[in-house]
Amino acid sequence: MLIQRLSLCLLVSLMTACDPLVSLQGSFWPPWIIAMLGGICLTVITSKTLNRVGLFAFMGPPGLIYTALWLLMTFITWLMAFDW
């Protein structure tokens, strides 16, 4: 029983270093939140650009397009900025 408790304490103490945080002006944020916000910003910019060029009218349902574009931009932001 003692060995199980000690191994659990060791496991928990090793898992505390698995949470990466990014410091933004003294406030610590998880990187996935920053990637999601960056994905939203890039989605807005991309949709405005596609709308201005005239290609957005030829795409499918807007709910599906915006969601897929947001996911794509979020994953690109994650891979380019936080691929540690």
DRENNULUM-534102 format. One record per residue: residue number from 1; residue in three letters; y, x, z of N, C-alpha, C in turn. Coordinates in steps of 0.2 Angstrom, whole numbers, plus 5000, padded with zeros to 4 digits. Layout:
N
+-----+-----+------+------+------+------+------+------+------+------+------+
|   k |   r |  n_v |  n_u |  n_w | ca_v | ca_u | ca_w |  c_v |  c_u |  c_w |
+-----+-----+------+------+------+------+------+------+------+------+------+
| NUM | ala |    Y |    X |    Z |    Y |    X |    Z |    Y |    X |    Z |
...
+-----+-----+------+------+------+------+------+------+------+------+------+
END
This chain:
84
+-----+-----+------+------+------+------+------+------+------+------+------+
|   k |   r |  n_v |  n_u |  n_w | ca_v | ca_u | ca_w |  c_v |  c_u |  c_w |
+-----+-----+------+------+------+------+------+------+------+------+------+
|   1 | met | 4994 | 5004 | 5000 | 5000 | 5000 | 5000 | 5006 | 5004 | 5000 |
|   2 | leu | 5006 | 5010 | 5004 | 5012 | 5014 | 5004 | 5013 | 5018 | 4997 |
|   3 | ile | 5008 | 5020 | 4994 | 5008 | 5023 | 4987 | 5011 | 5018 | 4982 |
|   4 | gln | 5010 | 5012 | 4983 | 5012 | 5007 | 4978 | 5020 | 5006 | 4979 |
|   5 | arg | 5022 | 5006 | 4986 | 5029 | 5005 | 4987 | 5033 | 5011 | 4985 |
|   6 | leu | 5030 | 5017 | 4986 | 5034 | 5023 | 4984 | 5034 | 5023 | 4977 |
|   7 | ser | 5029 | 5022 | 4973 | 5029 | 5022 | 4966 | 5034 | 5016 | 4963 |
|   8 | leu | 5035 | 5011 | 4966 | 5040 | 5006 | 4964 | 5047 | 5008 | 4966 |
|   9 | cys | 5048 | 5011 | 4971 | 5055 | 5014 | 4973 | 5056 | 5020 | 4968 |
|  10 | leu | 5052 | 5024 | 4966 | 5053 | 5029 | 4961 | 5054 | 5026 | 4954 |
|  11 | leu | 5051 | 5021 | 4952 | 5052 | 5018 | 4946 | 5059 | 5014 | 4945 |
|  12 | val | 5061 | 5011 | 4951 | 5067 | 5008 | 4951 | 5073 | 5013 | 4951 |
|  13 | ser | 5072 | 5018 | 4954 | 5077 | 5024 | 4954 | 5078 | 5027 | 4947 |
|  14 | leu | 5072 | 5027 | 4944 | 5073 | 5030 | 4937 | 5076 | 5025 | 4932 |
|  15 | met | 5075 | 5019 | 4933 | 5078 | 5014 | 4928 | 5085 | 5013 | 4929 |
|  16 | thr | 5088 | 5016 | 4934 | 5095 | 5015 | 4935 | 5099 | 5018 | 4930 |
|  17 | ala | 5097 | 5024 | 4927 | 5100 | 5027 | 4922 | 5099 | 5025 | 4915 |
|  18 | cys | 5096 | 5019 | 4914 | 5095 | 5016 | 4907 | 5100 | 5012 | 4905 |
|  19 | asp | 5106 | 5011 | 4909 | 5111 | 5006 | 4907 | 5117 | 5010 | 4904 |
|  20 | pro | 5118 | 5011 | 4898 | 5123 | 5015 | 4895 | 5130 | 5011 | 4896 |
|  21 | leu | 5135 | 5014 | 4898 | 5141 | 5010 | 4898 | 5147 | 5015 | 4895 |
|  22 | val | 5152 | 5011 | 4892 | 5157 | 5015 | 4888 | 5163 | 5013 | 4892 |
|  23 | ser | 5167 | 5018 | 4894 | 5173 | 5018 | 4898 | 5179 | 5016 | 4893 |
|  24 | leu | 5182 | 5010 | 4893 | 5188 | 5009 | 4890 | 5194 | 5008 | 4894 |
|  25 | gln | 5198 | 5013 | 4895 | 5204 | 5013 | 4899 | 5202 | 5012 | 4907 |
|  26 | gly | 5197 | 5015 | 4909 | 5195 | 5014 | 4916 | 5190 | 5009 | 4917 |
|  27 | ser | 5189 | 5004 | 4912 | 5185 | 4998 | 4913 | 5178 | 5000 | 4910 |
|  28 | phe | 5172 | 4999 | 4913 | 5166 | 5000 | 4910 | 5163 | 4994 | 4906 |
|  29 | trp | 5161 | 4995 | 4900 | 5159 | 4989 | 4896 | 5152 | 4991 | 4893 |
|  30 | pro | 5147 | 4987 | 4893 | 5141 | 4988 | 4889 | 5143 | 4989 | 4882 |
|  31 | pro | 5140 | 4993 | 4878 | 5141 | 4994 | 4871 | 5139 | 4988 | 4867 |
|  32 | trp | 5135 | 4984 | 4869 | 5133 | 4978 | 4864 | 5139 | 4973 | 4864 |
|  33 | ile | 5143 | 4973 | 4870 | 5148 | 4968 | 4869 | 5154 | 4971 | 4865 |
|  34 | ile | 5155 | 4978 | 4865 | 5160 | 4981 | 4860 | 5157 | 4980 | 4853 |
|  35 | ala | 5151 | 4981 | 4852 | 5148 | 4980 | 4845 | 5149 | 4973 | 4843 |
|  36 | met | 5148 | 4968 | 4847 | 5149 | 4961 | 4845 | 5156 | 4959 | 4843 |
|  37 | leu | 5161 | 4962 | 4847 | 5168 | 4960 | 4846 | 5170 | 4964 | 4840 |
|  38 | gly | 5167 | 4970 | 4838 | 5169 | 4973 | 4832 | 5166 | 4969 | 4826 |
|  39 | gly | 5160 | 4967 | 4827 | 5157 | 4963 | 4822 | 5161 | 4956 | 4820 |
|  40 | ile | 5164 | 4953 | 4825 | 5168 | 4947 | 4824 | 5174 | 4949 | 4820 |
|  41 | cys | 5177 | 4955 | 4822 | 5183 | 4957 | 4819 | 5182 | 4959 | 4811 |
|  42 | leu | 5176 | 4962 | 4810 | 5175 | 4964 | 4803 | 5172 | 4958 | 4799 |
|  43 | thr | 5169 | 4953 | 4802 | 5168 | 4947 | 4799 | 5174 | 4943 | 4797 |
|  44 | val | 5179 | 4943 | 4801 | 5185 | 4940 | 4799 | 5188 | 4943 | 4793 |
|  45 | ile | 5189 | 4950 | 4794 | 5192 | 4954 | 4788 | 5188 | 4953 | 4782 |
|  46 | thr | 5181 | 4953 | 4782 | 5177 | 4953 | 4776 | 5178 | 4946 | 4773 |
|  47 | ser | 5178 | 4941 | 4777 | 5178 | 4934 | 4774 | 5185 | 4933 | 4771 |
|  48 | lys | 5190 | 4935 | 4774 | 5197 | 4935 | 4771 | 5197 | 4938 | 4764 |
|  49 | thr | 5194 | 4944 | 4764 | 5194 | 4948 | 4758 | 5190 | 4944 | 4753 |
|  50 | leu | 5184 | 4942 | 4754 | 5180 | 4938 | 4750 | 5183 | 4932 | 4747 |
|  51 | asn | 5187 | 4928 | 4752 | 5191 | 4922 | 4750 | 5196 | 4924 | 4745 |
|  52 | arg | 5200 | 4930 | 4747 | 5205 | 4932 | 4742 | 5203 | 4933 | 4735 |
|  53 | val | 5197 | 4937 | 4735 | 5195 | 4939 | 4728 | 5192 | 4933 | 4725 |
|  54 | gly | 5190 | 4927 | 4728 | 5187 | 4921 | 4725 | 5180 | 4921 | 4725 |
|  55 | leu | 5176 | 4925 | 4729 | 5169 | 4925 | 4729 | 5166 | 4921 | 4734 |
|  56 | phe | 5170 | 4919 | 4739 | 5167 | 4915 | 4745 | 5166 | 4908 | 4743 |
|  57 | ala | 5169 | 4906 | 4738 | 5167 | 4899 | 4735 | 5160 | 4898 | 4732 |
|  58 | phe | 5157 | 4904 | 4730 | 5151 | 4904 | 4727 | 5145 | 4905 | 4731 |
|  59 | met | 5147 | 4906 | 4738 | 5141 | 4907 | 4743 | 5139 | 4901 | 4745 |
|  60 | gly | 5134 | 4901 | 4750 | 5130 | 4895 | 4752 | 5134 | 4892 | 4758 |
|  61 | pro | 5130 | 4889 | 4762 | 5134 | 4885 | 4768 | 5138 | 4890 | 4772 |
|  62 | pro | 5144 | 4888 | 4774 | 5148 | 4893 | 4778 | 5145 | 4895 | 4785 |
|  63 | gly | 5142 | 4890 | 4788 | 5139 | 4892 | 4795 | 5134 | 4897 | 4794 |
|  64 | leu | 5130 | 4897 | 4789 | 5124 | 4902 | 4788 | 5128 | 4908 | 4786 |
|  65 | ile | 5132 | 4908 | 4781 | 5136 | 4914 | 4779 | 5139 | 4918 | 4784 |
|  66 | tyr | 5143 | 4914 | 4788 | 5147 | 4917 | 4794 | 5142 | 4920 | 4799 |
|  67 | thr | 5137 | 4917 | 4801 | 5132 | 4920 | 4806 | 5129 | 4926 | 4803 |
|  68 | ala | 5127 | 4926 | 4797 | 5123 | 4932 | 4794 | 5128 | 4937 | 4793 |
|  69 | leu | 5134 | 4936 | 4791 | 5139 | 4941 | 4790 | 5141 | 4944 | 4797 |
|  70 | trp | 5142 | 4940 | 4802 | 5143 | 4942 | 4809 | 5137 | 4947 | 4812 |
|  71 | leu | 5131 | 4945 | 4811 | 5125 | 4949 | 4813 | 5125 | 4956 | 4809 |
|  72 | leu | 5126 | 4955 | 4803 | 5127 | 4962 | 4799 | 5132 | 4966 | 4801 |
|  73 | met | 5138 | 4964 | 4802 | 5143 | 4968 | 4804 | 5142 | 4971 | 4811 |
|  74 | thr | 5139 | 4967 | 4816 | 5138 | 4969 | 4823 | 5133 | 4974 | 4822 |
|  75 | phe | 5127 | 4974 | 4818 | 5122 | 4979 | 4818 | 5125 | 4985 | 4815 |
|  76 | ile | 5129 | 4985 | 4810 | 5132 | 4991 | 4807 | 5137 | 4994 | 4812 |
|  77 | thr | 5141 | 4990 | 4816 | 5145 | 4993 | 4821 | 5141 | 4997 | 4826 |
|  78 | trp | 5135 | 4994 | 4828 | 5131 | 4997 | 4833 | 5128 | 5003 | 4831 |
|  79 | leu | 5126 | 5003 | 4824 | 5123 | 5009 | 4822 | 5128 | 5015 | 4821 |
|  80 | met | 5134 | 5013 | 4819 | 5138 | 5018 | 4817 | 5142 | 5021 | 4823 |
|  81 | ala | 5143 | 5017 | 4828 | 5147 | 5019 | 4834 | 5142 | 5021 | 4840 |
|  82 | phe | 5137 | 5017 | 4841 | 5133 | 5018 | 4847 | 5126 | 5021 | 4846 |
|  83 | asp | 5124 | 5024 | 4841 | 5117 | 5026 | 4840 | 5117 | 5033 | 4844 |
|  84 | trp | 5115 | 5032 | 4850 | 5115 | 5038 | 4854 | 5108 | 5041 | 4854 |
+-----+-----+------+------+------+------+------+------+------+------+------+
END
